[in-house]
Amino acid sequence: MRDKVSSPAREFWERFTTNRFATAGLVVIAVLFLLSLAAAAVTPYSPDTIDAWHVLLPPSTAHWFGTDELGRDVFTRVVYGARVSLKVGFVAVGIAVVVGTVVGLFAGFYGGWIDSVLMRIVDIMLCFPTFFLILAVIAMLEPSIWYIMVIIGLTGWMGVARLVRAEVLSLKSRDFILAARVLGASDLRIIFRHVLPNALSPVLVSATLGVAGAILTESALSFLGIGVQPPTPSWGNILTSGKDYIEFAWWLSLFPGLAILVTVLSYNLVGEGIRDALDPRRR
């Protein structure tokens, strides 16, 4: 019995690991998590300690990524910045997935005027450019990482809602749903016990790709100076400080830029790997 229960997970993992790029992306993400969790043990420096005697030093054995204009170790700040980026990505996507899944479930399951109203709200939200909507909201509030996470989540749920609604529309007429109705199951029980587990595949893929998008958005906001505020290290605000010294201190822009590139690419590769592993046509 245990083998039968675990066989879908084992099959998924076997199909996922056949994709070498997706596996490599997963390894990179796991390394980033470990580095961010053990940041204090990885580097002997503090991300905020100013050292006027070691300003703008190039990469060396003492400072792997060099130092910035205040003498702070860039490698340390990049590692600590991973905490901020990963936190923003997961919390923002978590909010988007919860809101989008609930909206998609009720819109697809009940249909009629409920579907029309909820989908018109989705259409209205999609009319606004997400990044400029975030800029407008943050401009009225004080810059805060918590505001950023909530705003990114509340402006990124529309795609999840559409995916879940499409899945529910194809599921609600299946035999197992009709059997649950005949047995007297309530609508909420059918939605969350029978429909939701079978509609999670596209949500998982969308959430993985959404983390990459949230990290890019947070980095862009921090680069513009309205995201994570110094001295808290973020990949975006490290890039901001590096742009003024790019002619002779290239490492200030190179290493945080590479961190963003590798992280976003890894999440995209993992998302595509999950999509391919869950696609029944590829089995």
C-alpha positions as CSV (number, residue, x, y, z in Angstrom):
1,M,0.0,0.0,0.0
2,R,2.8,2.4,0.8
3,D,4.4,1.8,-2.6
4,K,1.1,2.6,-4.4
5,V,0.8,5.8,-2.5
6,S,4.3,6.9,-3.0
7,S,4.6,5.8,-6.7
8,P,3.2,9.0,-8.2
9,A,5.8,11.1,-6.3
10,R,8.5,8.6,-7.3
11,E,7.5,8.8,-11.0
12,F,7.4,12.6,-10.8
13,W,10.9,12.7,-9.3
14,E,12.3,10.3,-11.9
15,R,10.8,12.3,-14.8
16,F,12.1,15.5,-13.2
17,T,15.6,14.3,-12.7
18,T,15.9,13.2,-16.3
19,N,15.9,16.9,-17.1
20,R,19.5,17.9,-16.4
21,F,19.0,21.6,-16.6
22,A,16.0,21.5,-14.2
23,T,18.1,19.3,-11.8
24,A,21.0,21.8,-12.0
25,G,18.6,24.7,-11.3
26,L,17.3,22.8,-8.2
27,V,20.8,22.3,-6.9
28,V,21.6,26.0,-7.3
29,I,18.4,27.0,-5.4
30,A,19.3,24.5,-2.7
31,V,22.8,26.0,-2.4
32,L,21.3,29.5,-2.2
33,F,19.0,28.4,0.6
34,L,21.9,26.9,2.6
35,L,24.1,30.0,2.1
36,S,21.3,32.3,3.2
37,L,20.5,30.2,6.3
38,A,24.2,29.8,7.3
39,A,25.3,33.3,6.2
40,A,27.0,34.1,9.5
41,A,29.0,30.9,9.3
42,V,30.0,31.3,5.6
43,T,31.7,34.6,5.9
44,P,33.6,36.2,8.8
45,Y,32.5,39.7,8.0
46,S,29.4,41.7,8.9
47,P,27.2,43.0,6.1
48,D,26.9,46.5,7.7
49,T,30.4,47.0,9.2
50,I,32.2,50.0,7.6
51,D,35.9,49.7,7.1
52,A,37.4,53.0,5.7
53,W,40.8,51.4,5.3
54,H,39.6,48.8,2.8
55,V,37.4,50.9,0.4
56,L,36.8,49.6,-3.2
57,L,39.2,46.8,-3.0
58,P,39.1,44.4,-6.0
59,P,38.3,40.7,-5.5
60,S,41.0,38.8,-3.6
61,T,41.5,35.9,-1.3
62,A,40.5,38.1,1.7
63,H,37.4,39.6,-0.1
64,W,36.2,37.2,-2.7
65,F,33.8,39.7,-4.4
66,G,35.9,42.8,-3.4
67,T,34.6,45.6,-1.1
68,D,32.2,48.5,-1.7
69,E,32.6,52.3,-1.3
70,L,32.3,51.9,2.5
71,G,34.7,49.0,2.8
72,R,32.0,46.4,3.3
73,D,32.6,42.9,2.0
74,V,30.5,42.5,-1.2
75,F,30.4,38.7,-0.9
76,T,28.9,39.0,2.6
77,R,26.3,41.5,1.4
78,V,25.4,39.3,-1.6
79,V,24.9,36.3,0.7
80,Y,22.7,38.2,3.1
81,G,20.9,39.8,0.2
82,A,19.8,36.3,-0.8
83,R,17.8,36.1,2.3
84,V,15.8,39.2,1.3
85,S,15.3,38.0,-2.3
86,L,14.2,34.5,-1.4
87,K,11.9,35.8,1.4
88,V,10.2,38.3,-1.0
89,G,9.9,35.6,-3.7
90,F,8.2,33.0,-1.5
91,V,6.0,35.3,0.6
92,A,4.8,37.3,-2.5
93,V,4.1,34.1,-4.5
94,G,2.4,32.5,-1.5
95,I,-0.1,35.4,-1.3
96,A,-0.6,35.4,-5.1
97,V,-1.2,31.6,-5.1
98,V,-3.7,31.7,-2.2
99,V,-5.7,34.6,-3.7
100,G,-5.6,33.3,-7.2
101,T,-6.5,29.7,-6.3
102,V,-9.5,30.7,-4.2
103,V,-10.8,33.1,-7.0
104,G,-10.2,30.4,-9.7
105,L,-11.9,27.7,-7.7
106,F,-15.1,29.6,-7.0
107,A,-15.3,31.1,-10.5
108,G,-14.8,27.8,-12.2
109,F,-17.0,25.7,-9.9
110,Y,-20.0,27.9,-9.6
111,G,-20.0,29.7,-13.0
112,G,-22.8,32.0,-13.8
113,W,-22.7,35.5,-12.4
114,I,-20.1,34.6,-9.8
115,D,-17.7,33.6,-12.7
116,S,-18.6,36.7,-14.6
117,V,-17.9,39.1,-11.7
118,L,-14.7,37.4,-10.6
119,M,-13.3,37.3,-14.2
120,R,-14.2,40.9,-14.8
121,I,-12.2,41.8,-11.7
122,V,-9.3,39.8,-13.2
123,D,-9.6,41.6,-16.5
124,I,-9.6,45.0,-14.7
125,M,-6.5,44.1,-12.8
126,L,-4.7,42.9,-15.9
127,C,-5.4,46.3,-17.6
128,F,-2.9,47.9,-15.2
129,P,0.8,47.4,-15.8
130,T,1.8,45.5,-12.7
131,F,5.2,47.2,-12.1
132,F,3.7,50.7,-12.4
133,L,0.8,49.8,-10.1
134,I,3.4,48.6,-7.5
135,L,5.3,51.9,-8.0
136,A,2.2,53.9,-7.4
137,V,1.2,52.1,-4.3
138,I,4.7,52.1,-2.8
139,A,5.0,55.8,-3.6
140,M,2.0,56.5,-1.2
141,L,3.5,54.3,1.5
142,E,6.9,54.2,3.2
143,P,9.4,51.8,1.6
144,S,9.2,48.5,3.5
145,I,10.0,44.9,2.6
146,W,6.7,43.8,4.0
147,Y,4.8,46.3,1.8
148,I,6.7,45.0,-1.2
149,M,5.9,41.4,-0.5
150,V,2.2,42.1,0.0
151,I,1.9,44.4,-3.0
152,I,3.7,42.0,-5.3
153,G,1.4,39.2,-4.1
154,L,-1.8,41.2,-4.5
155,T,-0.9,42.3,-8.0
156,G,0.2,38.9,-9.3
157,W,-2.7,36.5,-8.6
158,M,-4.6,37.0,-11.9
159,G,-2.6,34.4,-13.9
160,V,-3.1,31.8,-11.2
161,A,-6.8,32.5,-11.1
162,R,-7.1,31.9,-14.8
163,L,-5.1,28.7,-14.7
164,V,-7.1,27.3,-11.7
165,R,-10.5,28.3,-13.3
166,A,-9.6,26.5,-16.6
167,E,-8.7,23.3,-14.6
168,V,-11.9,23.5,-12.5
169,L,-14.0,23.8,-15.6
170,S,-12.6,20.6,-17.0
171,L,-12.9,18.8,-13.7
172,K,-16.3,19.7,-12.3
173,S,-18.1,17.4,-14.8
174,R,-15.9,14.4,-14.2
175,D,-17.5,11.2,-12.8
176,F,-15.8,11.4,-9.4
177,I,-17.3,14.9,-8.8
178,L,-20.7,13.7,-9.8
179,A,-20.3,10.7,-7.4
180,A,-19.3,13.1,-4.6
181,R,-22.5,15.1,-5.2
182,V,-24.6,11.9,-5.2
183,L,-23.1,10.9,-1.8
184,G,-24.3,14.3,-0.4
185,A,-20.9,16.1,-0.2
186,S,-21.2,19.8,0.3
187,D,-19.9,22.3,-2.2
188,L,-17.0,23.3,0.0
189,R,-16.0,19.7,0.6
190,I,-16.1,19.0,-3.2
191,I,-14.1,22.1,-3.9
192,F,-11.3,21.7,-1.4
193,R,-11.3,17.9,-1.0
194,H,-11.8,16.7,-4.6
195,V,-11.3,19.6,-7.1
196,L,-8.4,21.4,-5.5
197,P,-5.9,18.5,-5.3
198,N,-6.5,17.7,-9.0
199,A,-6.1,21.3,-10.1
200,L,-2.7,22.0,-8.3
201,S,-0.4,20.9,-11.2
202,P,-0.5,24.3,-13.1
203,V,-0.4,26.2,-9.8
204,L,2.8,24.5,-8.8
205,V,4.4,25.4,-12.1
206,S,3.1,29.0,-12.0
207,A,4.3,29.4,-8.4
208,T,7.8,28.3,-9.2
209,L,8.0,30.7,-12.2
210,G,6.4,33.4,-10.1
211,V,9.2,33.3,-7.5
212,A,11.6,34.3,-10.2
213,G,9.4,37.2,-11.3
214,A,9.0,38.4,-7.7
215,I,12.8,38.4,-7.2
216,L,13.2,40.5,-10.4
217,T,10.5,42.9,-9.2
218,E,12.0,43.3,-5.8
219,S,15.5,43.9,-7.3
220,A,14.1,46.5,-9.7
221,L,12.3,48.3,-6.9
222,S,15.4,48.3,-4.7
223,F,17.6,49.5,-7.6
224,L,15.2,52.4,-8.0
225,G,15.5,53.2,-4.3
226,I,11.9,52.4,-3.3
227,G,12.4,48.8,-2.2
228,V,14.6,47.5,0.5
229,Q,16.4,50.4,2.1
230,P,20.1,50.5,3.1
231,P,21.9,49.4,5.1
232,T,19.8,46.2,4.7
233,P,21.6,44.4,1.9
234,S,19.6,43.5,-1.2
235,W,20.8,42.6,-4.6
236,G,19.0,45.6,-6.1
237,N,20.4,48.2,-3.7
238,I,23.9,46.7,-4.1
239,L,23.6,47.3,-7.8
240,T,22.4,50.9,-7.1
241,S,25.6,51.7,-5.2
242,G,27.7,50.0,-7.8
243,K,26.5,52.0,-10.8
244,D,28.3,55.1,-9.6
245,Y,31.6,53.2,-9.6
246,I,31.2,50.9,-12.6
247,E,34.1,52.4,-14.5
248,F,36.7,51.3,-12.0
249,A,34.9,49.1,-9.5
250,W,33.2,46.6,-11.9
251,W,32.8,44.0,-9.2
252,L,30.1,46.0,-7.4
253,S,27.8,45.5,-10.4
254,L,29.0,42.2,-11.7
255,F,28.5,39.9,-8.7
256,P,25.0,41.0,-7.5
257,G,23.9,41.0,-11.2
258,L,25.2,37.4,-11.6
259,A,23.3,36.4,-8.4
260,I,20.1,37.8,-9.9
261,L,20.7,36.1,-13.3
262,V,21.6,32.7,-11.9
263,T,18.8,32.7,-9.3
264,V,16.1,33.7,-11.8
265,L,17.4,31.3,-14.5
266,S,17.4,28.4,-11.9
267,Y,13.8,29.0,-10.9
268,N,12.8,29.2,-14.6
269,L,14.6,25.9,-15.3
270,V,12.9,24.2,-12.3
271,G,9.5,25.5,-13.3
272,E,9.9,24.1,-16.8
273,G,11.2,20.8,-15.4
274,I,8.1,20.6,-13.2
275,R,5.8,21.4,-16.1
276,D,7.4,18.7,-18.2
277,A,7.3,16.1,-15.4
278,L,3.6,16.7,-14.8
279,D,2.7,16.7,-18.5
280,P,1.0,13.3,-19.2
281,R,1.9,13.6,-22.9
282,R,5.6,13.4,-22.0
283,R,5.3,10.2,-19.9
